Amino acid sequence: MTMAGRRTPYEIYWEILTFCRTPRSFTGIINRCDLNSKTGQEYLDFLAGKGYLAVVREEDRTCYASTPKAAEYTEAFARLYRSLFDRIPGFRL
């Protein structure tokens, strides 16, 4: 989290992509990343549109999974964050 305690969109992207290393349901993502449904859907649509999240159909439910392209973002973000704050970005995984 940033110094003021509010997450930036970049931190939220990182959280979602990190959490979705294995396929996750919409409800699981918004609960784990502490988002409301409308905002959560906007983030997921954005990341899917950029090719960082894939929509995965598992039986009768839709899940989201990070793509290999997402690793570029999560690694670069973690390096940048570590250089600024001397620690890795954290959230409760």
C-alpha positions, -999 to 999 in steps of 0.1 A, spaced: 0 0 0 11 35 -6 22 59 22 -13 74 24 -29 40 28 -49 40 -4 -39 16 -32 -31 29 -67 -46 12 -97 -12 -3 -104 -12 -19 -70 -46 -33 -76 -36 -47 -110 -6 -63 -93 -29 -78 -66 -53 -92 -91 -26 -106 -114 -8 -122 -85 -39 -137 -70 -50 -151 -104 -18 -171 -110 -43 -200 -107 -79 -195 -121 -101 -176 -97 -138 -167 -97 -150 -132 -100 -163 -133 -64 -130 -147 -51 -111 -119 -68 -133 -90 -55 -133 -105 -20 -96 -111 -18 -87 -78 -34 -113 -58 -15 -131 -44 -45 -168 -37 -51 -184 -55 -80 -186 -26 -104 -150 -15 -98 -138 -51 -98 -154 -58 -132 -138 -27 -146 -103 -38 -135 -109 -74 -148 -122 -61 -182 -92 -38 -185 -66 -65 -177 -84 -90 -200 -85 -64 -228 -47 -59 -225 -40 -96 -226 -29 -99 -189 -59 -120 -178 -76 -149 -197 -112 -158 -192 -113 -195 -183 -145 -216 -184 -145 -243 -157 -176 -265 -160 -205 -240 -153 -185 -211 -140 -162 -184 -154 -128 -178 -139 -99 -155 -146 -63 -165 -149 -31 -145 -154 -15 -150 -187 23 -154 -193 22 -117 -204 11 -108 -168 44 -120 -154 62 -91 -172 40 -66 -154 40 -83 -119 78 -87 -120 85 -51 -132 60 -37 -107 75 -56 -78 110 -44 -88 99 -8 -90 80 -10 -57 110 -26 -40 133 2 -52 109 28 -38 99 13 -6 127 -13 2 101 -41 4 79 -61 -20 43 -50 -24 22 -68 1 -13 -81 4 -28 -111 20 -24 -140 -3 
